[in-house]
Amino acid sequence: MGWRENMTLRLAEKRDLPQLLDFEQDLIAYERAFAPQIKKGKIHYYDIGAYIERSDVCVVVAEHENQLIGSGYALIKPNKVYKNPSTIVYLGFMYVLPEFRGNGINGRIIEYLVEWGKTLGHTEFQLDVYAENLHAIRAYHKMGFQSELLTMRFQTDT
């Protein structure tokens, strides 16, 4: 049996927080290549500890031989007031350790999170991805996501 058969997905627990905070820092470091305006130093995108406790958030981890190898979350939140449905499931914190990438782990995490949202009656799932992150965009398209809106930015010297 290979490592893929031994990989499991489970809900994150408070004891996972130190590793999840490391994942977050690795994710931020990776995304700085796509967004140089991300602040320098140690910052946080998420309040992972609080997310683990909240009933409107599902934080999931991928685990292999008692080692966390990936993560993701689904957060129920209001949709834009001019769109239907009124609530969406927002996916974020998609991270897989570099040595395990390219093996469909992120896809399995997304499937888990989508099933969680569907069991609660939700039909709209959204995520953000940097426009320059072509690898991630291809992977999300493969999962059935469609591009909708591209944020444009312009920065002056002063």
Buried (B, 14 or more C-beta within 10 A) or exposed (E): EEEEEEBEBEEBEEEBBEBBBEBBEBBBEBBEEBEEEEEEEEEEEBEBEEBBEEEEBBBBBBBBEEEBBBBBBBBBEEBEEEEEEEBBBBBBBBBBBEEBBEBBBBEBBBEBBBEBBEEEEBEBBBBEBBEEBEEBBEBBEEBEBEEEEEEEEEEEEE
